[in-house]
C-alpha cells in the first residue's frame, strides 16, 4: 500500500475512532444527567412521603415502633439515593475522563497525520521522514 493510501486509511480510522469516542462520551453524559435527575426526583418523593408527621393522636408503643421503622426506611432510602447513585456517577465521570484522554490522544495522532500529509506533498526529499512518520502513526493506531 502506498503512502497516499496509507494516509487515507489513517484519516478514515481516526475519523471513525473519534466519532465512536464522541458517541460514547455523549451517551455517558446523558446517562449521568438522567441519574442526577432521578436522584433529585427520588429525594423529592422521599420528602413528600415522610412529610406527614405523626400527630399528637399517635402515642404509645405502637406509634414509637412505627416511627422507628419509618425512620429506618427513610434512612435506607436516603442512603441508597445518595451513596449508591453518587458512586455510580463517579464511575461514569471517570469513564468519561478516560474517553476524553483517548480522544486527545487521537487528536495528537491526527496532527501527526497532517504532518505526514504535508511530507507526502514534498516528494522524494521527504520520503524517509514520511515513512518514519507513517510507521509511528500506525504504531499508535493499530
Secondary structure, DSSP 8 states (H G I E B T S, - for coil): --HHHHHHHHHHHHHHHHHHHHHHHHHHHHHHHHHHHHHHHHHHHHHHHHHS---TT--SHHHHHHHHHHHHHHHHHHHIIIIIHHHHHHHHHHHHHHHHHHHHHHHHHHHHHHHHHHHHTTGGGGHHHHHHHHHHHHHHH-
